[in-house]
Amino acid sequence: MAIAKAERLMNLALCLLGTRRPLSKRELRGSIEAYLEAGTDDSFNRMFERDKDDLRELGLVIETVENLDGDAGYLARRDSNRLPAITLDAEEAAALGLAAKVWQQARLAGAASGALQKLRAAGMPEAEDPFEGHQSALEPRIPVHETAFEPLMLACRDRRPVVFDYRKANAARPETRHVEPWTLECWRGHWYLAGWDRQRGAERVFRLSRITGKVRSRAGSFTAEVPDVVTVRETVESWAGETATRTALIKLRQGSGYPLRARATAVRDLGDGWDELAIPYGHGLDAWLVELGPEVVVLEPADLRADVVDRLRAVAKD
């Protein structure tokens, strides 16, 4: 629905910008396919008025000319909607180029590349690549492999509730979640969604890789107020044990668990393909360890070991 509306708004804007005289509603309806499929006159009128208001809210200056053959006419003059000349220095150009590279693996890659081409055609200076000669060592990318990313990005932008099936780390089967999405954030190579969980009546953070099936949009508005600041990263860090208050001693199979190894304060080779690691942790480390399955064994503390065993038994029971 969001994509169809965006296309309709674009077509309306092009019609209003491309005309030399005001166009009536009847003419606009005959020129835009989506309006032809609107059904009744009332349906078309409501759709057109909403679209016109949305374009004005986006900054398009639309003039209304009264008494055009008995009807009101509409147009958007180019001189009233022309952007000022864009001037960028070398540092600003470099920042834009770097931002475009970040999205080269995502669905936004085409839009980012096209935007750069237009800016260069308008005279933007060619910026030096800050990573020239170091591509193998450092490449600015935000990987987006989850199919849930694009529908959730659009839902966050359009403030639309969504429904999806979500499998927690300690669950064998996914559960259906009804969420009002707020924002997406990438942390340590994984994408997370923060939003309001309607069933639980509380803020929740979801890892996109644990969303199964399609993300479905739902009609209606948000029921909870969107906070001015959404601390996705801080929440995930707390769940992942980044806010360390204790230290765990674990056995980890060699060649696995690299994120854990990066956080270890001490590593000892136990032989037979196993290492012993000391890991500072806070809340949520048990869920992370469960995901490693047979690659990890908790040695201490006893309560952490018990939590991991309980989670594994819950999965096995289901």
Beta strands, then each sheet from edge to edge (+ up, - down):
strand 1: 23-24
strand 2: 63-68
strand 3: 71-75
strand 4: 162-166
strand 5: 175-187
strand 6: 190-197
strand 7: 202-207
strand 8: 211-217
strand 9: 246-253
strand 10: 266-271
strand 11: 274-281
strand 12: 296-300
sheet 1: 1+ 3- 2+
sheet 2: 7+ 6- 5+ 4- 8+
sheet 3: 10+ 11- 9+ 12-
end
